[in-house]
C-alpha cells in the first residue's frame, strides 16, 4: 500500500515512512492510494474474528490491509499489547451502553487517560518504539492538544526509548483535571508547553514546524495529532467493533454520532464507510464553535480567529480549524489534489474561508454526512436527562453528541453515540448539572494537587523552535 498527499505531491510513500513524518512535504495530509473494500463475505469474516478472538485481532486484520511493510507477527503482537483488558479494563475494549430504543453510547473512554484518544495512542506508542528501534533513530514528537490528545500521547509515550514529546496546549483553557493529567507527569522525555492563546494557535505552530522541512529533518520532528495517518487508521477499528455489537448480520445499517472539533474521529468513520462498512449516517456534532456544522449546512468552510473562538464547557472541541477536514474534502472532490491545494493551501490561508461549488456541495449526501450543534444549556439538560432517565453519567462532549444524535435518528437503524471521555475529566460542569462530583478511578484521586511541570510561552513560532532546540 502506498500513500500520497491530499495536495498532489508526486512522491508516494510506504506506511513506515509516513508514520514518522506527519504532514506531507507540500503541507497536505497523507491518505492511502485506495480504500480496501469489504464485501459481505469479508465483513462476515471480520464479525467472526470480533466474536471469537476479540478487539486486538480485529485491529490486526483491519490494520494489515493498510500496513504491508511491517511483518504480520510483529504487527499482531503490537495490537495485542495495545488492546487488552489490563490497559482498558474490559475484554470488549469498546462496549455499548444501551440507552433508549435504538440509541446507545459506544464507550471509548476506558483507557488510562479516560478519553477516546487512548484508542489510537496506545497503538501509536507501540508503532513508534518499534519503527525507531528498527531504524536506530530518535523522534521528537511535536503535538497540539485542546485537552485529551496531550495526556493520551504522553501516557502512551512516557518512558519509550528514542522518543521525546513536546506538547503544546492553550494556557488555562483546559479543565483542571486535563491540565493535571498532563502537567503532573515528571518523565524526562515529556515536555509540556502552555501557549498564550487558543488551540488553533498551538495547531498553527505544529503545522508551521512540520512545513519547515529543514528544521523538521534536522531535529527528527514527528507528530501524534490526527494529521498522522497511523492515528486515524487505528480509530477506524472501533467503528467496525461498534457495528458488530449493534447488528446481527451484514444486511443491517448503523449510524454514528461523533462529537467533533478537529474532524479526526469522524474522519475515521468516513474511512470505515469508504471500506464498505454499512453506515447510514455520520452525524458531526459540534459545540458553539460550529465551523463544521456551518459547512455541512451551507457548503462554506469559514475558520474563526482567536477572538471568535468560544471558550466552552466542552473545551476539547473549542477548535475553528479542523485539520482532518482536508482528507474528506479530497475524497469529496474526486481526489483532486490541485483543487484541494487551491482550497486549503490558498483560499483558507489567504481569505479564511472557501465555498464549494453547488455540484460539489450536492455530493456530500452521498457520503452520509449530516450535522448539528449544541450549547452549554443543551449540555446541562442532556447530562441531567441521561442521569435521571438512564442512570448514566456522561461528559460534556458526549452530551453534545447525544443532543445532536436525537435530531438524526432513523426508525430501525441503530444510532451509536461515541462516548469521547469520562465525566471525571469535566467535574465542574457535572456538578453544575447534577449537584454531585463524578466518580473517578482511585489512582487519579487528588491528581489536581500533584506538582506540575510545564513551561508557558507566547504564541510565537521562533520561541517554540528555540525551546525544541534546547531540549531535543
N, C-alpha and C positions, 0 to 999 in steps of 0.2 A: 504494500500500500504506500502510495506517495501522497504528499501534502503540498498544497500550493496556497498562495496568498490571495485574500479577497480583493486585493488591488492589482492583481495581474503580474506580479513579479515572476520572471520566467523560470527561475530555478525551483524544481520540485525536490522535496527532501523526504527522508525516512523519518519514522516516528522518533527514534532515539536522538536525532538531530534537533527536531523542534521541541522535544521535551525540555532541553536545557536552554532554549533560545527565547521563548516568549513571542514577541512581535516579529513579523517578517521584516526583512531589510527595507521594504518600501512603506513600512508603517501599517500594513494590513495584518489581518489575523489568519492563521492557518486553518484550513479545512481539508478533509480527505478528498482525493480526486473523485471519489464516488461514495455513496452510502450503500453498504451491502444490504440487499433486500431480503427480507424474511418471508417466505411463503408459508402457507398453513402448516405444512409438514415440519418446517424448521421451527415454527412457533410451538407446535406440539412437543417437539423435542426439548425446547427450552423450558416449557412448562414442566415436563417430567424431571429435568435437571433441577429446577427450583424445588419441586416437591420432594425429590428423593435425595438430593445432595446439598441443597441449601444455597445461600446467597453467594458465598465465596466462589463456588463452582460456576454459578450463573454469571458472576462478574468475569471469571476467566473466559468463559465461552464467548461473551459479547466483546470483551477487550481483544481477544485473539483475532477477531475479524478485522481489527484495525492495526494491530501490532504484530508484525511479522519479522522483526529484527531483534527480538528477544526470545531465547529458547523457551519452548512451551512449558517445560518443567520449572523454569525459573519464574515465569510469569504466574503460573498456578500457585507456586509457593508464596509469592508476594501477596496474591489475593487472599490466601489463607491466613497470612499474618495480619493483613489489614482488616479482614472482616470475620470476626469470631465473637463468641459470647463474652469472652474476657474483656474485649475492647468495648462492645456495645451493650452488654448486659442482657442480651436476648438472642436466642438462636435465629429468630426471624430477621433480625437486624433492623428491618423497616416494617413493623407490624401495622395493621389497620386498626383504627379505633372507630367503630360504627357510632354514628350519632342518630339522625333521623333516617327515615326510609330513603335508601339510595345515596345518602351523603355520609362520607367517612373522612376522618383525618388519616393521613399516612405519616406515621411517626418517623421522622428523620433525625431526631434530636437525642438519641440515646448514647452518643459518643462522649469522649472525655471532656469536651468543652460545651456540651449541651446545645449544639447548633448543627444544622444540616451540613455546614461546611466540613465537618469531620468526615462525612461520607466520601469526599474526594481527597481530603488532605491526608488521611491515614494511608491511602494508596500512594499518593504523590511522594510522601516521605520515603516509602519503600523504593519507588522507582528512582528517585534522585540518588539515594545512597547506592543503589545497585549500579546505575549508569556511571556515576562518578568513580566508583571503585573499579569498574571495568575499564575506564579511561585513565585512571590515576590522575584525576583532575579535582579541582576545588570549584565551588559555586558560591557566589554571593547573591542571595535571593533578595530582590527588592520588591516590596509589595505595598499596596494601599488597602486600608480597611475602613469601613464605616461601622465596624463593630465586631462581627463574627469571623470574618476571614482571618484577621490577625491572630486571634487566640488559637483558632484551629490549626493554622500554619505553624505557629510557634510550638504548640504542643506536639505536632507531628514531626517537627524538625529538631527540637531541642536534643542535644547530645549526639546528633547524627554526624558521622565522620565526613569531613570535607565540605560542610555546609555552614554558612553564616546567614542570618536573617536580618534584614533591615526593613522594619515595618513602619510605614507612615500612617498616622491616624489624625483626624481633626481634633485639635486640642479642646477638651471639655465638651465634646459633642457626642460622647457615647454614654451609656448608662454606667453607674458606679461599678456594677458587677463586671461589665465588659472591660472597663479600664483595669480593674483589679486583676482579672484573669491574665491580661497581657503584661501589665507593668510589674506584677509581683514575681514574674519569672526572673531568676537570678543566674540562669545559664550563660556562660561566657559567649556562646555563639549567637545569642539573641540580643538585638538592638532595637529598642522602641523609640521612634521619633514622632513627637507630637507636633503637628504642623498648625501654625496660627492661621486657620482658615477653615474651609469646609472640605468634605470628602473629595469633591471634584478637583480641588487644588492638589490634594495628595495624588489623585489618579493622573492628573496632568503631568506632575513631576515624574511619576513612574514611566509614563509614555515618552516623555522627553528624554529621559535617560536611555530608554530602550531604542530610541531613534538616533542616539549619538553612537554610531556603530564603533567608532574608535574607542571610546570610553567603555562601552559595553564589552568589547572583546578584551581590552587590557585588564579589566577588573573582573572578568568572568561573571557578568551580571545575568541572572535568570529571574523568572517571575513565578509566583504561585497564584496570582489573580486569575480570574476566569478567562482572561485573554489567553492563558495557557491551555492548549487543546487537551492535554492529558487530564487536566482537572475537569473540564466539561465532559470528556468521554466517560470518566468514572461516574458522573452523575446520571448518565443515560441508563445505567443498570437499574436504578431504583424505579424508573418508570415501568420497566418490564416486571419487576417484582410486585409493584402495586397492581398492575394489570392482572397478573396471575392470581393474586389474592382476591380480587374483586369479581372475577369471572370463572366460569366452569369450562368454557371452550372458546375456540378462536373465532366463532361467528359473532361474538358479543363485542360491543364497543364500550369505551370508558372515556370520561372527560376528567381533566386535571385542572385545578385552580392553583396558581403559583403566585405567592407574594413576590413582587419583582421590583428591583431597583436597577441593577446592572445588567439584567437580561440573561445572565449566565444559567441560572437554574431552569428557567423556562426554555432557553435555547436547547438545553439537553433534551427536553420533551419534544422540541421540534425535530431534533436528530432522530429520536426514537420513532417518531411518526414517519419520517422520511424512510426509515428502515422497514416500515410496514406494520408497526405496532398499531392496532385498531383504535386510534384516538379520535373521538368525535370532536371535542373542543379542547383547546388550550386557552385557558382563561387567565389573562395577565391582570393581576390585582396590584394597584399602586396605592400609596397614601396621598397626602396633599401635594406631594411632588409628582405630578401626574403627567410627566413628559410622554411616557409610553401610552397611557390611556388616551391622551390627546392624539397621538399618532394613529392608533387603531380606529379612532372615531373619525379622523379628518384627513389622514394621509400626510399631515405636516409633522415633521420631527423638529422641534424647537428646543434647544438647550436653554437652561436658565443660568444667569450669572449668580455670584455668591449672594447678592442681596435678595434675589428672587427665590433662593433655595430655602424652604421652610425647615425649621428645627422642630421635629415631631416626636411623638411618643412611640413611633416605630422607626428608630433612628437608623437602622441598617439599610433602610430604603430612602434615606434622605440624599438622593442622587439625581443629578439632572443630565448626566452624560452616560448613557448606557453602553458600556464598552462592547458587549457581545452582540448588540443590536446589528452591527455591521455584518455579522455572519448570516443572520436571517435575511437582511436586505440583499446580500449577494445571491442567495438562493432564489429569493423572490424575483430578482432581475435576470433570472436565467443564467446565473454565474458569470455575469458580465463584469469583469474586473475594471474595465475602463470606466463604465458608468458608476460603479461603486466608488472608485477612486475620486471621481468628479464630485459625488455627493458628500463623502466623508472627508476626503483629503483636501477638497477645495471649498465647497459651499459651506459646510459646517464650520470649518476653521475661519473662513472669511466673514460669513454672514450670520453664523449661529443657527442656521436652520436650512431645511430643504423641504420641498413639497413634491410628492410623487405625481407623475402624470396619471390621468384618470384610469387608463388601461392598466397601469401598474398597481394602483390602489385597488382596483376591482379584483385583482388576483389574490388579495390577502385571504379572502374567504376560502380559497382552495387549500389553504394551509391550516385551517381550523382555528385561527386566532380570533378572539374577542377580548374585551377588557372592561374594567370598571375601576372606580377609585373609592377611597374611604377616608373618613376624618377622625379626629380624636373622639368626638361624641359617638360616632359609629363604633369605634373600638371598645369604648366603655360599655356600650349597650350589648355588643356581641359577646364580650367577655362575661358579662352578667348572665346573659341568656344561656351560654354554653354551660356555665356552672350550675345555675338553678334548674335547668331542664334536664341536663345530662350528667351532672356531677363531674364535669371535665373542666379543668383549669387550663386556659390557653394563653399564650403570649400575645403581645400586641401585633406582631406581623402576621401570625396565624389568624388573628381576629380580622385583619384586613382581608385576608384570603377568604375566610368563611363568610364575611359580609358580602363580598362580590360574588362568590360562588352561587349564592341563592338567587342571583339575578339570571343565572345561565343554566340552571338545571333543566334536564330533558327527561320526561317520563320514560322509564325503562332503561336509562343509561346511567350507571353508577357515576357519581361525582366524587373524586378524591381531592381533598384539600391538603397540600403539602404543609405539614407542621414544620416550621423552619427553626424554632428554638423552644426551649422550655421556659415557662413563665418566671422562674427564679432569676433570669437574666434581666428582667424588667419589673422588679418588685414594686417600684414606686407607683406605676400605673395600675398594677394589680391591687395594691392597697386602695388606690382611689376608686377602683371599680367595685371591689368586693369587701373592703374594710379588713382585709387579712393579708398576712405575708404568705407568699407561695412557699411550698416546701423546696428544699434544696438538698443535694447529696451531702452527707455528713462531711465528706472530705473537703467540701467547699464552704463549710460554715466559717463565718468570720473572715472571709477572703479579703473584704474591703479594708481590714485593719492591718494586713501584711505590709511590710516595707515595699516601696515601689521604686523601680529603676527605669527612668526614661529621660529623654532629652527634648526640650522644647526648641523648635527652630521656626523662623519665618517661612512663608510660602515662597521660597527662593531656591531655584534650581542649583545655583552655584554653591549655596550653603549645604545643600543635601549632598552634592557631589563631593565637597570637601570633607564632610563627615564620613562618607564611604571610604574615601582615600585614606583617612586617618585610622580607620578601624578594620578595613578589609584584610 
